[in-house]
Amino acid sequence: MTASVYLLLMGSLMVMVLVQEPVWADTAIQVPSDAKSRCLEGSSWSQDCNTCRCINGLAACTKRLCPDLPPQCYLPSVSLTGNIHCTAHFKMWSFSAVRGECYEFIYGGCGGTDNLYGTRAACEATCLKQSPPQEECVPGTSWSNGCNSCFCSEGRAVCTLRACLTDGEAPSDPFAGLPPGAECVPGSRFYENCNWCTCMKGGRPRCTLRGCHGPAREVTECEGDAVWRKDCNLCHCREGVSVCTKKACYVKVRK
């Protein structure tokens, strides 16, 4: 791999930039185009004033109401692609929409965006005056919000973004005409633990037989207009993501 050195003139300062060649686009973080897109497990990113993490292949984002700020306040302070090293040393300020405050950092001299300010006062005058207080939670706690699961990360609520299906939205009887005890609507395909299931004629699912490692995970993936039962709850498929009612189910214990 070769390296090229470039000299940039910034006012009266000469800044040296070292560029490794060839240059690849940064693929360390994959940002879904929307909350229901698949994402890279373990990745994280910012979305306006919210933070997102990838859990079980789906985006889980904080749900703060973002203030009406100028567009540059939602930009990163520096935007670089490839293996570029900026060697200057400037104390600058930028606004973090996630934290809701201006912060000081060392700017390397290249890749700066419009969210870059020479003083704290300039940063706050542009971005901070309209930022509302953020609601906090106790780190390590978790809870349910409708059909979504939430947990507290660094004092901020992070929740899955499934569209919740209420009992009133569910069709009166999607299993009409099927034999008693039918578990799904024929033709439906959905993911159960680590296996794909296809609903056969008669309303019984036939699933692949992979050995699943670790605890069973919640069903989140499906196809088309799939409809199936999960314990006492009814699940529908919306844009490839399962949406289930959230009744408390009573399980009979065999004696």
C-alpha positions as CSV (number, residue, x, y, z in Angstrom):
1,M,0.0,0.0,0.0
2,T,1.4,3.4,-0.9
3,A,0.9,6.8,0.7
4,S,0.6,10.3,-0.7
5,V,1.3,13.5,1.2
6,Y,-0.7,16.6,0.4
7,L,-0.1,20.1,1.7
8,L,-3.1,22.3,2.3
9,L,-2.9,26.1,2.7
10,M,-5.3,27.3,5.4
11,G,-4.8,31.0,5.9
12,S,-1.2,31.4,7.1
13,L,-1.0,27.8,8.1
14,M,0.3,24.9,6.0
15,V,-1.4,21.6,6.9
16,M,0.0,18.2,5.9
17,V,-2.5,15.5,5.1
18,L,-1.3,11.9,4.7
19,V,-3.5,9.7,2.4
20,Q,-3.1,5.9,2.3
21,E,-3.8,4.5,-1.2
22,P,-5.9,2.9,-2.4
23,V,-8.8,4.5,-0.5
24,W,-11.8,2.5,0.5
25,A,-15.2,3.8,1.6
26,D,-15.7,3.4,5.3
27,T,-17.8,0.3,6.0
28,A,-17.4,0.0,9.7
29,I,-20.9,1.3,10.4
30,Q,-23.8,0.5,8.2
31,V,-26.8,2.9,8.5
32,P,-30.2,1.6,7.5
33,S,-32.3,3.9,5.3
34,D,-35.2,3.4,7.8
35,A,-35.9,1.7,11.1
36,K,-37.2,-1.5,9.5
37,S,-34.1,-2.1,7.3
38,R,-31.7,-4.9,8.3
39,C,-28.4,-3.6,9.8
40,L,-25.0,-4.9,10.9
41,E,-25.2,-6.6,14.3
42,G,-23.5,-4.5,16.9
43,S,-23.2,-1.3,14.8
44,S,-24.4,2.1,16.0
45,W,-25.0,5.4,14.4
46,S,-26.8,8.8,14.9
47,Q,-30.1,9.7,13.4
48,D,-30.8,13.4,13.8
49,C,-30.8,13.8,17.6
50,N,-31.2,10.1,18.3
51,T,-28.8,7.2,18.6
52,C,-29.4,3.8,17.1
53,R,-27.9,0.4,17.8
54,C,-28.3,-2.8,15.8
55,I,-29.9,-5.6,17.9
56,N,-30.8,-8.9,16.3
57,G,-30.4,-7.3,12.8
58,L,-32.9,-4.5,13.5
59,A,-32.5,-0.9,14.4
60,A,-33.2,0.1,18.0
61,C,-33.2,3.9,18.4
62,T,-33.9,6.4,21.0
63,K,-37.2,8.2,20.5
64,R,-36.5,11.8,21.5
65,L,-38.4,14.6,19.8
66,C,-35.7,16.4,17.8
67,P,-35.8,20.2,18.0
68,D,-36.2,22.3,14.9
69,L,-32.6,23.2,14.4
70,P,-30.6,24.5,11.4
71,P,-29.6,21.5,9.2
72,Q,-25.8,21.9,10.0
73,C,-26.5,21.2,13.7
74,Y,-27.3,17.6,12.8
75,L,-24.1,17.1,10.8
76,P,-21.0,15.4,12.2
77,S,-18.1,17.7,13.0
78,V,-15.8,16.0,10.5
79,S,-16.7,13.8,7.5
80,L,-13.9,11.8,6.0
81,T,-14.0,8.7,3.8
82,G,-11.0,6.4,3.4
83,N,-7.8,6.1,5.4
84,I,-7.0,9.8,5.7
85,H,-4.9,11.2,8.5
86,C,-5.1,14.9,9.3
87,T,-2.1,16.2,11.2
88,A,-3.1,19.7,12.2
89,H,-4.0,20.6,15.8
90,F,-6.8,23.1,16.2
91,K,-9.2,23.5,19.2
92,M,-12.7,23.8,17.7
93,W,-16.3,23.4,18.8
94,S,-19.1,21.4,17.4
95,F,-22.8,20.7,18.4
96,S,-23.9,17.1,19.4
97,A,-27.6,16.7,18.6
98,V,-27.5,13.4,20.6
99,R,-26.1,15.0,23.7
100,G,-27.8,18.4,23.2
101,E,-24.7,20.4,23.8
102,C,-21.7,22.0,22.2
103,Y,-18.3,20.3,22.9
104,E,-14.7,21.1,22.3
105,F,-12.4,18.8,20.3
106,I,-9.1,18.8,18.4
107,Y,-9.7,19.4,14.7
108,G,-7.1,17.8,12.4
109,G,-7.5,20.4,9.7
110,C,-9.5,18.6,7.0
111,G,-12.9,17.1,6.4
112,G,-14.7,19.7,8.5
113,T,-18.4,20.2,8.0
114,D,-20.6,23.3,8.6
115,N,-21.0,22.0,12.2
116,L,-17.7,23.4,13.1
117,Y,-17.1,26.6,15.1
118,G,-14.2,28.6,16.4
119,T,-15.8,29.4,19.8
120,R,-18.3,27.9,22.1
121,A,-20.4,31.0,21.9
122,A,-20.7,30.7,18.1
123,C,-21.8,27.1,18.4
124,E,-24.4,27.8,21.1
125,A,-25.8,30.8,19.2
126,T,-26.4,28.6,16.2
127,C,-27.6,25.3,17.7
128,L,-28.2,25.3,21.4
129,K,-30.8,28.0,21.9
130,Q,-33.6,25.7,20.6
131,S,-32.6,22.4,22.1
132,P,-35.1,21.1,24.6
133,P,-34.2,19.2,27.8
134,Q,-33.8,15.4,27.3
135,E,-35.6,12.8,29.4
136,E,-33.3,10.5,31.3
137,C,-33.6,7.0,32.7
138,V,-31.7,4.7,35.1
139,P,-28.9,2.9,33.3
140,G,-29.4,-0.9,33.1
141,T,-33.2,-0.8,33.4
142,S,-35.5,-2.2,30.7
143,W,-39.2,-2.0,30.0
144,S,-41.9,-2.5,27.4
145,N,-43.6,0.2,25.4
146,G,-46.5,-1.2,23.6
147,C,-45.1,-4.1,21.5
148,N,-41.6,-2.6,21.7
149,S,-38.8,-3.4,24.1
150,C,-36.7,-0.6,25.6
151,F,-33.5,-0.4,27.7
152,C,-31.6,2.4,29.2
153,S,-28.2,3.1,27.6
154,E,-26.0,5.9,29.1
155,G,-29.1,7.4,30.7
156,R,-31.1,7.5,27.5
157,A,-34.0,5.3,26.4
158,V,-33.3,3.0,23.5
159,C,-36.4,1.2,22.0
160,T,-37.1,-1.0,19.1
161,L,-39.3,0.7,16.5
162,R,-41.9,-2.0,15.6
163,A,-45.4,-0.8,14.5
164,C,-47.7,-2.1,17.2
165,L,-50.8,-4.0,16.4
166,T,-53.7,-3.5,18.7
167,D,-56.6,-5.9,19.2
168,G,-58.9,-3.5,17.4
169,E,-56.7,-3.6,14.3
170,A,-56.6,-7.4,14.1
171,P,-59.0,-9.0,11.6
172,S,-62.0,-10.6,13.4
173,D,-61.0,-14.1,12.4
174,P,-58.1,-14.6,10.0
175,F,-58.4,-18.4,10.6
176,A,-62.0,-18.7,9.4
177,G,-62.4,-21.9,7.4
178,L,-59.3,-23.5,8.8
179,P,-59.4,-26.6,11.0
180,P,-59.6,-26.2,14.8
181,G,-56.1,-25.6,16.3
182,A,-54.7,-24.1,13.1
183,E,-51.5,-22.1,14.0
184,C,-51.0,-20.1,10.9
185,V,-52.6,-19.1,7.6
186,P,-51.5,-21.4,4.7
187,G,-48.7,-19.9,2.6
188,S,-47.3,-17.7,5.5
189,R,-43.5,-17.7,6.0
190,F,-42.0,-16.4,9.3
191,Y,-38.8,-16.8,11.3
192,E,-39.0,-18.8,14.6
193,N,-35.8,-18.8,16.8
194,C,-33.2,-19.7,14.1
195,N,-35.5,-21.5,11.7
196,W,-37.7,-20.4,8.8
197,C,-41.3,-21.8,9.0
198,T,-43.8,-22.2,6.1
199,C,-47.5,-22.7,6.9
200,M,-48.9,-25.7,5.1
201,K,-52.4,-26.6,4.1
202,G,-54.4,-27.1,7.2
203,G,-52.7,-24.3,9.1
204,R,-49.7,-26.2,10.5
205,P,-46.2,-24.8,10.2
206,R,-43.3,-26.8,8.8
207,C,-39.9,-25.4,9.9
208,T,-36.3,-26.0,9.0
209,L,-34.5,-28.1,11.6
210,R,-31.3,-26.1,12.4
211,G,-29.9,-26.6,15.9
212,C,-30.4,-23.2,17.6
213,H,-27.6,-22.0,20.0
214,G,-28.3,-19.7,22.9
215,P,-31.7,-18.6,24.2
216,A,-34.7,-18.4,21.9
217,R,-35.0,-15.0,20.4
218,E,-38.2,-13.1,19.6
219,V,-39.6,-13.5,16.1
220,T,-38.9,-10.4,14.1
221,E,-38.7,-11.5,10.5
222,C,-41.4,-12.7,8.0
223,E,-42.6,-12.4,4.4
224,G,-45.5,-11.0,2.6
225,D,-48.9,-11.0,4.4
226,A,-48.0,-13.8,6.8
227,V,-50.4,-14.4,9.7
228,W,-49.6,-16.9,12.5
229,R,-50.2,-17.5,16.2
230,K,-47.6,-17.1,18.9
231,D,-48.9,-18.7,22.1
232,C,-52.2,-16.7,22.7
233,N,-51.2,-13.8,20.5
234,L,-51.8,-13.1,16.9
235,C,-49.0,-11.9,14.6
236,H,-49.1,-10.2,11.2
237,C,-46.3,-9.4,8.8
238,R,-45.7,-5.7,7.9
239,E,-43.0,-4.9,5.5
240,G,-40.9,-7.9,6.6
241,V,-41.2,-7.3,10.3
242,S,-43.6,-9.2,12.7
243,V,-46.2,-7.2,14.5
244,C,-47.9,-9.1,17.3
245,T,-50.6,-8.4,20.0
246,K,-49.2,-8.4,23.5
247,K,-51.6,-10.4,25.6
248,A,-50.4,-12.1,28.8
249,C,-50.6,-15.8,28.0
250,Y,-51.3,-18.6,30.5
251,V,-49.4,-21.8,29.9
252,K,-50.7,-25.1,31.2
253,V,-48.3,-27.1,33.2
254,R,-48.3,-30.8,32.6
255,K,-48.5,-32.9,35.8
